[in-house]
Every structure is written in C-alpha cells, then in structure tokens.
Amino acid sequence: MTTTIKLNPKRLLSQLADANSSGCLEINADLTWQIYLSQGKIQYVYCSAQLLEQLKYHLYYFGWQEAIAAIKQLPNSLLNRSSSIQSKPADHIYKHVILWLLAEHVLDLSQVLKLIQHITKDDLLSCLWLESGTSSWQDESTLPDWIPQQIQGSLSLKVAECLNEAEIKERQWSNCSEQLLSVYQRPYFPPSWEKKSLPVSGSLNHKVLTNLTQVLRGSTSIRQLSILLKKDEIRVAKVLSPYIEHKIIYLNHPQAPFDKIPHIPRSTVNAPLMSFETNDDDHDMTQAVGASAPVKTWKIVCIDDSPTILSEIKRFLDQDKFQVTAIDDPVRAVSQVFKINPDLILLDITMPRINGYKLCGLLKNSGKCDQIPIIMVTGNTGLIDKARAKLSGATDYFTKPFSKQDLNQMVEKYLS
C-alpha cells in the first residue's frame, strides 16, 4: 500500500541539484510528474495532464501559426490519443504530435528544443505547488528516447533559477484575487451583472466588460483568454481580479484533467512587483480586452518552387496576423488550396511541369476559388504578360526581389 505524505518538491530538487544527481524524480499525487536531471540540472519534466489543447497553448506562446494550423490535419490515430490522460510514457500525446510536426517539417530541431523547454518550465511549476504525495528516485535514468538526440545536450535548466522563477510567479499571484486558484479556471458573467457598481480598483469600463461577455461564458479558461488577448496570463488574472472580488465575474472549476493541477500557492509576503503593477500594463490590457472580437488570422498560400522565396515570404509576413502555408510543388497545389481555403494566394509564374498562368486558370475555373485574390509573382517585369495574367484570372501581379514593406502593402491591399 502506498501512503501519501507531506511533500516539499522544492527541497527535494535543491538536494538533488546540490548532489549533482542524474536520474528521474517521480512524484505521484492526483497526477504524475517525472523530472529528469543530469548532473543536478533539469532536462525535461513530464506531467500526465497532457491534452492536445494544452500543447496548442505552448505553440501559441511562440506564435507558431503553421504548427497550429498543421495540428488540424493530424491523423486520426494521433487525435484519438488526445481524448484522455495517457498513463504510459509510450502513449504521451506530446511525444507523438511533436515527432509528427518534426517529421512533416512543420517544426525544426531548434523549435522543438524551445518547445520542450517551455513545456518543462510550465509542468515543473505545477509540480512545485504540490503539498502532499509520494516520491521515488531512479538513479541514472535517462531522457525518454523520443526526444531527438541532437537536442538532448542542450536541455539543461539550473534548479536554483527555476525555483527563483517559481517564487516570483507566486508573489505575482499574491496580488490577484484569492479566488483565483488556477489558470484553468473559467470566468463567466452572472445574470444582471451590469446592474452592479464597478469596483474603484478596476481598470475596465462597462463597454469593455460587455465585450468580454462574448468571450467569457464559462468555457474559456484564464490561460485561453491570455492567448486570445496575447497577454501574460498573470496580467490577465490581475486585471480581472477586482471584478471577481465584487462578484461581477464568477469562476467555473477547471475541466478535467486540469482540475487535478495543484492550486496556486499564496505567498505570505506581499512585496511590490516591479513593472507588473504599473498603470501602463493595465491600460495596455484594457485596450486588448476592449476589442469586440479576436483579431482575424488571414490564411495565405504561397506557391513557388523556390524554397528561398517561400522562406522569405514567411519571414516577412507577421505570424500573428497571417497563417502562411508554403507549397513548393505546383502539381500538389490545387488539392492543398481546396483543403486550406485561403484568403489570398501568392503564385509564382515560372515553375516546372505547370506554370503559374495555367495553375491560376485551374484554380479560378474550379468554382472554389472565385472570390480568392490570386497575386502573380515574377522575377522580371518583362516576363509577365498582363493580358495573359488577366485572362487566367489573376487579381494582380508582384515582382521579386521585394522588401518586407512592399510585400505587406500588396497583401494588405486585398486583405483589409
């Protein structure tokens, strides 16, 4: 029989760091955490609360729109794995989706490294909030074999720095409503909320709050709201706190499995928090919340046989505003365009097997791209036949090489 006892994960990790330990610390409570260390430094943290939506949060954090879009095309075998908590390491949903994104060249190794490090810090923080459970240590246990060998040596976080970051976050949470126990709580407005007087300490007016009612209906978590607003989740919680305290906003419990995540601890020391508490932050947050709806992400398809040009286009276009899909094989382009249903197409003229004029005609005559602007792209103004481009259905044309400003002006001309 396993007996649950009082735990202090911070002390355990400090001891392992001081001893330059290598292995895996496993902690079990309502969930399971596995903390992999090498010579006293943290390499990777696994938490059994793994769902596809949570992985999307990490992708949104970096603004990797292509990866977010690619997840919509996940094979059914992977989608089925995301429907519940996986109990065996071999079944981790993060493992399968990250490796799939890597294999599909949606993410590269440097991005996978950043992703794993961000997951590690996030899952470690929740583990540090545990007050009871059981722990075990497996000496010399190595990293899960799914993590690419090329990046394993770069996975190294100092325990002291991680504990310091955790302490800072706990102090920041101490300035939020005590009813806020989790970033997975789901705010909503009760009936007749607008009849209540707004708190003097609040920074949001009735108009902004009314806009928020369209988003906060008891299903969107604090974390999800922070993604929509592109703001830090603690800042979002801080701005909402006065309205939670005055019962203008209520909180639903987190959905499973995140209802098993330990509650945010409350620091006994309520020290000032640098720029986190400045009025500028509140004003900035008010402007973000005041938007009547989330900003639309425009879908753009770029068809060009040159990987260099495709890379430049993706680099030049803002990933927060545009979801860019690069296609280097014109023969496969038609089926992919139908699947994506983009808002705009950038189409190279000179390509092997099928040129831009013919491909433009195929798309326009398909009946599925009648309203989609198609911009023909060429490396030489003398090579473009304007009459032929118009007959094929092109909306406009664009020459390369081009600057970031030129490209954005052309795109925004048709996506305003």
C-alpha positions in Angstrom: 0.0 0.0 0.0 1.3 3.5 -0.9 0.9 6.1 1.8 0.6 9.8 0.8 2.8 12.0 2.8 3.6 15.7 3.1 6.0 16.7 0.3 8.3 19.6 -0.4 9.3 19.3 -4.1 11.5 22.4 -3.9 13.6 21.0 -1.1 13.9 17.6 -3.0 15.1 19.3 -6.1 17.6 21.5 -4.2 19.1 18.5 -2.6 19.4 16.7 -5.9 21.0 19.7 -7.5 23.5 20.1 -4.7 24.4 16.4 -5.1 24.8 16.8 -8.9 22.4 13.9 -9.3 21.5 12.3 -12.6 18.3 10.3 -12.9 14.5 10.7 -12.7 12.5 12.0 -9.7 8.9 10.7 -9.9 6.2 12.4 -7.9 2.7 11.0 -7.7 -0.4 12.7 -6.3 -3.6 13.1 -8.4 -1.3 13.3 -11.4 2.2 12.0 -12.1 5.3 14.2 -12.6 8.6 12.8 -13.9 11.6 15.2 -13.5 14.7 14.2 -15.5 18.0 15.6 -14.2 21.6 15.4 -15.4 24.4 16.4 -13.1 22.0 18.3 -11.0 20.3 20.2 -13.8 16.8 19.8 -15.1 16.5 18.4 -18.6 12.8 17.6 -19.0 9.6 17.4 -17.0 6.7 15.2 -17.9 3.2 15.7 -16.4 0.4 13.2 -17.0 -2.1 16.1 -17.7 -1.3 16.0 -21.4 -4.0 17.1 -23.8 -3.8 18.4 -27.4 -5.3 21.7 -26.3 -2.5 22.2 -23.8 0.1 21.6 -26.5 -1.6 24.2 -28.6 -1.1 26.7 -25.8 2.7 26.2 -26.0 2.6 26.7 -29.8 0.6 29.9 -29.4 3.1 31.1 -26.9 5.7 31.2 -29.6 3.3 32.3 -32.3 4.0 29.3 -34.5 0.9 29.6 -36.6 2.0 27.0 -39.2 2.2 24.3 -36.5 -1.1 25.3 -35.0 -2.7 25.0 -38.4 -1.0 21.7 -39.1 -2.5 20.2 -36.0 -5.9 20.4 -37.7 -4.5 17.8 -40.2 -3.4 15.3 -37.5 -4.0 11.7 -38.4 -6.9 10.1 -36.6 -4.6 7.8 -34.8 -3.0 10.7 -33.0 -6.2 12.6 -32.4 -7.6 9.6 -30.5 -4.6 9.7 -28.2 -5.5 13.3 -27.1 -9.0 12.4 -25.8 -7.9 11.4 -22.3 -4.9 11.3 -20.0 -2.3 8.9 -21.1 -0.9 6.7 -18.3 2.1 5.2 -20.0 5.1 7.2 -21.2 4.9 5.4 -24.6 1.5 6.9 -25.1 2.4 10.6 -24.3 0.4 12.8 -26.7 3.1 15.4 -26.7 5.6 12.8 -27.9 3.5 11.7 -30.9 2.4 15.2 -32.0 5.8 16.8 -31.6 7.5 14.0 -33.6 4.8 14.2 -36.2 5.3 18.0 -36.6 9.1 17.4 -36.8 8.7 14.6 -39.5 6.3 16.9 -41.5 8.9 19.6 -41.4 6.5 22.0 -39.7 8.9 22.4 -36.8 12.7 22.2 -36.9 15.0 20.9 -34.2 15.6 24.4 -32.7 11.9 24.9 -32.4 11.4 21.5 -30.8 14.1 22.4 -28.3 12.3 25.7 -27.4 9.0 23.8 -27.1 10.3 21.1 -24.8 12.0 23.8 -22.6 8.8 25.7 -22.3 6.7 22.6 -21.5 9.3 21.7 -18.9 9.1 25.0 -17.1 5.3 25.0 -17.2 4.9 21.5 -15.9 7.7 22.0 -13.3 5.8 25.0 -11.8 2.7 23.0 -11.1 4.7 20.2 -9.5 6.4 22.7 -7.2 2.9 23.6 -5.9 2.3 20.1 -4.5 2.0 19.8 -0.7 1.4 16.0 -0.5 2.0 12.9 -2.5 4.6 10.2 -2.9 8.1 10.4 -4.5 10.7 8.0 -5.8 14.1 8.3 -7.4 15.5 6.3 -10.2 19.3 6.7 -10.3 20.9 7.3 -13.8 17.5 7.2 -15.6 18.0 8.7 -19.0 15.7 11.0 -21.0 12.8 9.4 -22.9 14.1 8.0 -26.1 11.6 10.1 -28.2 13.5 13.3 -27.5 15.8 13.8 -30.5 19.5 13.0 -29.7 20.6 16.2 -31.4 19.0 18.5 -28.8 19.3 16.4 -25.6 22.6 18.0 -24.7 21.0 21.5 -24.9 18.3 20.6 -22.4 19.7 22.0 -19.2 18.0 24.2 -16.7 19.5 25.3 -13.3 17.3 24.2 -10.4 18.1 27.4 -8.5 16.9 29.6 -11.4 13.7 27.6 -11.8 12.9 27.9 -8.1 13.6 31.6 -8.3 11.2 32.0 -11.2 8.6 30.0 -9.3 8.9 32.3 -6.3 8.5 35.4 -8.5 5.3 33.9 -10.0 3.9 33.1 -6.6 4.5 36.7 -5.4 2.8 37.9 -8.6 -0.3 35.7 -7.9 -0.5 37.1 -4.4 -1.6 40.4 -6.0 -4.6 38.6 -7.7 -7.9 37.6 -6.2 -7.6 34.8 -3.7 -10.5 33.1 -5.6 -8.1 32.6 -8.5 -6.6 29.2 -7.8 -5.7 28.0 -11.3 -5.0 29.4 -14.8 -7.6 26.7 -15.9 -10.5 28.3 -14.0 -13.2 29.5 -16.4 -14.6 33.0 -15.9 -18.2 34.0 -16.7 -20.7 36.8 -16.1 -23.7 36.1 -13.9 -27.2 37.3 -14.9 -27.8 41.1 -14.3 -24.1 41.7 -13.7 -24.4 45.1 -15.4 -26.6 46.4 -12.6 -23.8 46.1 -10.1 -21.4 49.0 -9.4 -18.0 48.7 -10.8 -15.1 48.5 -8.3 -13.0 51.6 -8.0 -9.8 49.5 -8.2 -10.9 48.1 -11.6 -9.5 49.4 -14.9 -12.3 48.1 -17.2 -15.4 50.0 -18.0 -18.9 48.7 -18.8 -18.3 48.7 -22.6 -15.1 46.6 -22.2 -16.9 44.2 -19.8 -19.8 43.9 -22.3 -17.4 42.9 -25.0 -15.8 40.4 -22.6 -19.2 38.7 -22.1 -19.0 37.5 -25.7 -15.8 35.5 -24.8 -16.2 34.6 -21.1 -19.2 32.2 -20.9 -17.8 29.7 -18.5 -15.9 27.6 -21.0 -12.8 29.8 -21.8 -10.1 29.4 -19.2 -7.8 32.2 -17.9 -5.0 30.6 -20.0 -7.1 30.5 -23.1 -8.1 34.1 -22.7 -4.5 35.1 -22.3 -3.8 33.5 -25.8 -6.7 35.4 -27.4 -5.5 38.7 -25.9 -1.8 37.9 -26.5 -1.1 38.9 -22.9 0.6 37.2 -19.9 -1.9 35.1 -18.0 -1.0 36.6 -14.6 -1.6 40.1 -16.0 -5.0 38.9 -17.3 -5.8 37.5 -13.9 -4.7 40.7 -12.2 -7.0 42.9 -14.4 -10.0 40.5 -13.8 -9.4 40.3 -10.1 -11.4 43.3 -8.9 -14.4 42.1 -10.8 -14.1 38.6 -9.4 -13.9 40.0 -5.9 -17.0 42.1 -6.4 -18.9 39.1 -7.9 -19.2 40.8 -11.3 -17.3 37.8 -12.7 -17.7 34.3 -11.4 -15.3 31.3 -11.9 -16.1 27.8 -13.1 -13.8 25.0 -11.9 -11.1 23.8 -14.3 -12.1 21.0 -16.7 -10.5 17.5 -16.3 -7.7 16.7 -16.2 -6.6 20.2 -15.1 -8.8 20.1 -12.1 -6.1 17.9 -10.6 -3.4 20.5 -11.0 -2.3 21.8 -7.6 -3.8 25.2 -6.5 -1.6 28.3 -6.9 0.0 28.9 -3.5 -0.4 32.2 -1.8 2.8 33.9 -0.6 2.7 35.4 2.9 5.0 38.2 1.7 3.1 40.7 -0.5 6.1 42.6 -1.9 6.0 45.1 -4.7 6.3 43.6 -8.2 8.4 45.8 -10.4 6.7 46.8 -13.7 4.0 44.1 -13.4 1.9 46.6 -11.4 2.3 49.7 -13.4 -0.7 51.6 -14.8 0.7 51.2 -18.3 0.2 47.5 -18.1 -3.4 48.0 -17.0 -4.0 50.5 -19.8 -2.5 48.1 -22.4 -4.6 45.3 -21.1 -7.8 47.4 -21.2 -7.1 48.2 -24.9 -6.6 44.5 -25.7 -9.8 43.4 -23.8 -11.7 46.2 -25.4 -11.6 44.6 -28.8 -15.1 43.5 -29.8 -13.7 40.2 -31.2 -10.4 38.4 -31.5 -8.2 39.6 -34.4 -8.8 37.6 -37.6 -5.8 35.5 -38.8 -5.7 35.6 -42.6 -4.8 32.4 -44.4 -2.3 32.9 -47.2 -1.0 30.2 -49.6 2.4 30.8 -51.3 3.1 28.6 -54.3 6.7 28.7 -55.6 9.3 26.1 -56.5 12.0 28.2 -54.7 12.4 27.3 -51.0 14.4 30.6 -50.6 11.5 32.7 -51.8 9.0 30.8 -49.7 11.1 31.2 -46.6 11.5 35.0 -47.2 7.7 35.4 -47.6 7.0 33.5 -44.4 9.7 35.6 -42.6 8.3 38.9 -43.9 4.6 38.3 -43.0 3.6 38.7 -39.4 2.7 35.3 -38.0 0.2 36.7 -35.5 -1.7 38.3 -38.4 -1.1 35.8 -41.2 -1.2 32.0 -41.3 1.2 31.3 -44.2 1.3 27.9 -45.9 4.2 27.3 -48.3 3.8 24.9 -51.3 6.9 24.1 -53.4 5.2 21.6 -55.7 2.7 23.2 -58.1 1.2 19.8 -59.0 0.0 19.2 -55.5 -1.1 22.8 -55.0 -4.7 22.6 -56.2 -5.7 19.9 -53.7 -3.9 21.7 -50.9 -5.6 25.0 -51.7 -9.0 23.4 -51.7 -8.3 21.9 -48.2 -6.9 25.2 -46.8 -9.5 27.6 -48.4 -7.1 30.6 -48.1 -8.0 34.3 -48.1 -5.2 35.1 -50.6 -2.8 33.2 -52.9 0.7 34.3 -54.0 1.6 32.4 -57.1 4.9 32.2 -59.0 4.7 32.3 -62.7 7.8 30.3 -63.8 7.6 26.8 -62.3 8.4 23.3 -63.6 5.7 21.0 -65.0 2.9 23.6 -64.7 3.4 27.4 -64.9 1.6 30.0 -62.9 -0.8 31.0 -65.7 -2.2 27.5 -66.1 -2.4 26.9 -62.4 -4.2 30.2 -61.8 -6.7 29.2 -64.5 -7.3 25.8 -62.9 -7.9 27.4 -59.6 -10.3 30.0 -60.9 -12.2 27.6 -63.1 -12.6 25.1 -60.2 -15.5 27.1 -58.8 -13.9 27.0 -55.4 -11.6 30.0 -55.7 -13.8 32.6 -57.4 -13.5 35.1 -54.6 -9.9 34.4 -53.6 -7.4 37.1 -54.8 -4.5 35.5 -56.7 -1.3 37.6 -57.0 1.0 36.5 -59.7 4.7 36.8 -58.7 7.6 37.0 -61.2 11.3 37.8 -61.0 11.3 40.1 -64.0 8.6 42.6 -65.1 9.4 41.8 -68.7 8.3 38.2 -68.3 4.8 38.9 -67.2 2.1 39.1 -69.8 -0.5 41.3 -68.2 -3.2 40.3 -70.6 -2.5 36.6 -70.2 -2.5 37.0 -66.4 -5.9 38.7 -66.5 -7.3 36.0 -68.8 -6.1 33.3 -66.4 -8.0 35.0 -63.6 -5.1 36.7 -61.7 -6.1 39.7 -59.5 -2.8 41.5 -59.5 1.0 40.9 -60.1 4.1 41.4 -58.0 7.8 41.5 -58.8 10.7 40.0 -56.9 13.1 40.6 -55.3 10.8 42.5 -52.9 11.1 44.2 -49.5 9.1 43.3 -46.4 7.2 46.6 -46.7 6.3 46.0 -50.4 5.0 42.5 -49.7 2.9 43.6 -46.7 1.4 46.5 -48.7 0.4 44.2 -51.5 -1.1 41.6 -49.2 -3.0 44.2 -47.1 -4.4 45.8 -50.3 -6.6 42.7 -50.7 -7.0 41.7 -47.0 -8.1 44.9 -45.5 
